[in-house]
Amino acid sequence: MQAYTELAAPSAVTHSLTISLTSATASNLVVAKGSLLQIFTTKAISAEFDAQNQPVQPPKAEPEFDHRAHDDDGLESSFLGGGESMLVRTDRTNNTKLVLVAELPLAGTVIGLAKIKTQHTKSGGEALLLAYKAAKMCLCEWDPKKNTLETLSIHYYEKDELQGAPWEVAFDEYVNFLQADPGSRCAAFQFGSRNIAILPFRQAEEDLEMDDWDEDLDGPRPAKEPTAVANGDSDTLEAAYTPSFVLRLPLLDPSLLHPVHLAFLHEYREPTFGILSSSQERAHSLGQKDHLTYKVFTLDLQQRASTTILSVTDLPRDLYKMIALPAPVGGALLVGENELIHIDQSGKANGVAVNSMARQITSFSLTDQADLNLRLEGCIIEQLYIENGELLLILNDGRLGIVSFRIDGRTVSGISIKMIPVENGGNLIKSRASTASKLGKNTFFIGSETGDSVVLGWSRKMNQEKRRKTRLVDADLGLDVDELDLEDDDDEDDDLYGTESTAAKPAQALNGAGKSGELSFRIHDTLLSIAPIRDLTSGKAAFLPDSEEATLSRGVVSDLQLACAVGRGNSGSLAILNRHIQPKIIGRFEFPEARGFWTMCVKKPVPKSLGGNVTVGNDYETFGQHDKYMIVAKVDLDGYETSDVYALTGAGFETLKETEFDPAAGFTVEAGTMGRQMRVIQVLKSEVRSYDGDLGLTQILPMLDEETGAEPRVISASIADPYLLLIRDDSSVLIAQIDSNNELEEVDKTDTTLQSTKWHAGCLYTDTKGVFQPSIGDKGADTSKIMMFLLSSTGALHVYALPDLSKPVYVAEGLCYIPPYLSADYTLRRGLARENLRELLVADLGDTVSQSPYLILRNQTDDLTIYEPLRYQAEGAESTLSATLTFKKASNAALATSPVEISQDDAVQQPRFVPLRPCTNVNGYSTVFLPGPSPSFILRSSKSIPRVIGLQGLGVRGMSTFHTEGCDRGFIYADDEGIARVTQLPSETNFTELGISVKKVPLDSDVCGIAYHQPTGAYIAGCTANEPFELPRDDDYHKEWAKETLTFAPTMPRGVLKLVSPVSLTVIHDLELESCESIECMKTLQLEVSEETKERRFLLTVGTALSKGEDLPIRGRVHVFDIVTVIPEPGKPETNKRLKAIAREDIPRGGVTAISEIGTQGLMLVAQGQKCMVRGLKEDGSLLPVAFLDMSCHVSSVRELPRTGLCVMADAFKGAWFAGYTEEPYTFKILGKSHGRLPLLVADFLPDGEDLAIVAADSDGDLHILEFNPE
């Protein structure tokens, strides 16, 4: 039995859709990442807080959190450093940020998304239609009560009668796609070779019932009988859809034998779609021109019939996609590899050729823009500003362009394309886009399968010279120049298009002057992607020898890290992955007695010389104010408990003397500030002490029960100004409040339940978001309420709204059973296991874009359960907290590390319980830290769910935030060995979107391989650069090649090796291979370099293939490189390494596709063409073959079980081959093969004791586990 789990969820964006899903007025973005569905909403923040500008002082609307600069991943990258940043000009524009609403794993691969407007949904918004790879559709709606998608219906089409001819392949082998009617009357799902499934949807009565019933003649119309919902609980509502049916395309029209693409058209009363098809096979090798046909059909959903209303023939053969356009353009845009053609509703065609190849493949009349030299394969076209006839064009290399239509009256008379210059953001997209969705009037979401997805925004810009020119050009249009000069308009939407006359819009298309100035693009937000992972290797972080960084980082750097070659094209990168956070160490020192830290920022007391009438301002959350004091709880070797206070310095702290702080008062349980930062509160086990800003003792609140005389000990505490909550060892609680004179007073517990119940844990929470307000209508209240959450010994959750302690505002039984949904009416089912909860905490999680509260539970083994609070008021229900609040359990796959067991005899001190630590700002995150043997941060960004990510190193005894001049928004902690560290989260690293530490190093080229050189710690990336290919002009057999004058040349790859420094993670050496020589595989092998001394050395081995045309045989080559030390560049000590070639072997037949070490003599196994050959490195730089094995087709990977001679080869067509190699004599034999035709891409060993299994992955991404058992 094999078990596995994914390290990271899918990150490649395949489809996206803008939809009003969560409500009728919502603007949601649905993103499909293969088998993962994410639902986002958008939030506009001022661009002055974004990383592309310098940070400035934030507004005072939310003083509880610092809004700071963001990088493209939504992470805070820089903070206010001083007064100079106050001089930066405020930018009036906004940036659109994505905020995650829900993340849903799916049981299938999504191949299409569509939005459907149905009559009734629970949220009042639109429904979502999903299409899956294996001929399946799923209709979903948003459930606002459970905050998730609910399935309404599932439609399967995997039926035998639909399979077609016996020789046709399975449905999932075809390019299936989904299209929806713009009027939501039906959806079409093309699957198989010639099948279209039509799913009709019910419309309003006035739209559906077009009969001739006359109430004057026929009497009153009979009432319609209700139909039960298929997958609902209502008997009064009809299903959103009617039965679907399948159409065979040749039955619609006999010429629809080879469909290419279809789309529903706009501005038709009945569902109408256009089909691009051919009556003969689409093959470029046949040399046939202009055999495609565009036909338009209208559907009769009730009769399940269709009518042909338009047909355009003799279209270019390279058209592959059609895009329906709304008014005023209308019709359909046909996209080809070399041209764009628009066909309007009357069949009139206008086209433009974008390269010189168009003239060779078609005789269709096209406007010539061949000088653009564009390749339209895989391009994305989306509406930019359809009222002006503008579309956004994204090429397969990421370049941006504008497709403009010239409109005369109501007809299109021409098309033109203009590329966006680099200075205007024309190259912001680094790789091929897979999808584009318009988020707002000036923002797009651009999804990619080969790089990071981005939110792209644009605006019109116009300099003074262009404004004067526009005044001259457009003088006859009667426009005032102020109508086009929109630079100073405060409204950003007006910045884009302003009040330009609609009569002038169609007349501007092909003129030299733009619509209203040049378009300028910029990136607003980014979704991280590590797809596709082309290759990976394990490595280790490195530092300069004897450097301070190497000394400070000792003990907090992982032994291994995963280096992946990710992305394609210019988005190619080196991604460094770690399971745990590798902190950046600012200071390191021994502090063995430390058991807890509390840093705080407190205000100085008002001097008496100023008198008592001094009015102090209300803004006590001073932006950028550094921490001043740190209280440390200590336990010495004898177990004596004390507490000390320190003054914080730039990167450390120093002992503070001559204060009224008493170290001998005892062990600090909790500390913080109250009274608007005028009082320092120290909670001890037996009392609470209050100090002023100079640490002068002002009050002592003892733990004494005046009625019984008992002195209960404090076991935990929570501070939320102006309240203090204490949980004591007799299971009682004490609530204190600080008054206007900054004096602590105990609050009377008027509720008998609060006095009599035994409480196990509790916390205070400042509800600034209004999530826990007593009524939903109170969310907009100006004042934040303090909520008290208590966990009883029976496992019930009680919530009080302070200062009212007369009764709880919310009670939910059964929290200890960890239900998926917890509400006030939750009923316990028998047989459920009870969780032994240890701690309860409610805290904000998020970044500077989005924060929301979460309920966090901690059990005895330090495993965490996270609940998200939801507020939903059903129609006609009460708006109270008990009736509207539900806690939804969030996904959390992280398990705590078991502590090292210590026997009672050997234990000097038993491990003490350290509570969860909420942190308001750690490098821009509002987070919670889990101390103990499994130290972890609970992190969440605006684009992710909460993630539990471990901190590298040993267990943590105590932790606190640390914000000083030398450590901006960092933290301090002490580990189990008594080492204290002042640290920060590493910069340019993403933790939240994948749940692991990801640091991407852009290489700006296509990366196909990665290798790690252990002696130097360097990484070597195998990259590809595409170059124009020209035929040899000196060929004796083809004299005509010398006369070739091809202006649009094809491209061929050239391999480039890049040496990456392990210290700075920058490229320090490039080495280009021969032209048309591509890198197929690379690996560092320990090879024998001398036959006499038997010396072995780690060397880089690269396998390549030389392909100079399909009519010439492919040759292979094996390169062997060493990494040598050279003189570094001045000021760059990390540049002291270079690649040096030491061997090369040409393979006359077939490329080298896989390489591995084999045996015990330092030899290599080379997959070359249809052979696997064992070779040894000779001193003269050649590779001597010693054994070989004939293979079938194409060896995609080889692996050896180290030093055994057992190896597995993955064949791209014939599956896995298991072979054995022996030395003296050299033999190479097949031991076993897999059955069937498995298209394997990679295979490796899974040894388990004496058992040997083989794991392989095929071209569909499926894992296969094979076992070798000769008996």
Protein Blocks (a to p, Z undefined) as FASTA:
>chain_A
ZZdddfbdcfbdfbdcdddfkbmkbccddddehjaccddddddddfklpmkbccddddfk
lmmbccddddfkopafbdcfbjklmmpccdfbdcdddddfbdcddebddfbdcddddfbd
fkopacdddddfkopaddddddfklopacdfbdcdfbdfklnopfkbccfklpccddddd
fklpaccddehjlbccdddddddfklmmmcfbdfklnopaddddddddfklcbfkbccfb
dcdddddfklmpmklmbcfbdcddehifbdcddddddfbdcdfklopahkbccddddddf
klopacdfbdcehiafkbcbdcddddfkgpaddddfkbccdddfkopacdddfbfklmmm
pccdcddfkknopafehiacddfblmnopacdddfkopacddddddehjacfbdcddddd
fknopampmbdcfbdcdfblmbccdddfkbccddddddddddfklmmmmmmmmmmnopaf
klmmmmlpmblklmmnmmadfklmmmmmmmmbdfbocaddddfbdcddfbdcfbdcdddd
dddehiaklmmmgopacfbdcdddedehjlbccddddfbdcdddfbdcddfkbgbdcddd
ddddddfklojkbccdfblbcghiacfbdcdddddfkopacdddddddfklccddehiab
dfknoccfbdcdeehhpaccdddfkbccdddfkopafbdcddddfknopacddfbdcddd
fbdcdddfkopacdddddfkopacddddfbfklmmpccfbdcddddfkommgfbfklmmp
fbdcdddddddfkopacddddfbfkbcfbdcehklnopabdcfklccdehiacdddfbdc
dddeddfkbccdddddddfkopacdddddddddehiafbfklmgccdddddfbdcddddd
ddfklpmbacddddddddfbgghiacdddedjkdcdddddfkbccdddddeddddfbdcd
dddfklghiaddddfkopacdddddehiafklnopacddddehiacfbdcddfknopacd
dddddddddddfkbfklmmlmmpccfbdcdddddddddddfklopafbdcdddehiacfb
dcdddddfbfklopacddddddddddebjkbccdddddddddddddddehiaklmcccdd
fbdcddfehcafbdcdehjlopacddehjaccdddddfkopacdfbdcddfklcfbdcdd
ehklpacdddfklopadddddehiaddddfbdcehjdddfbdcdddehjbccdddddfko
pacdddddfZZ
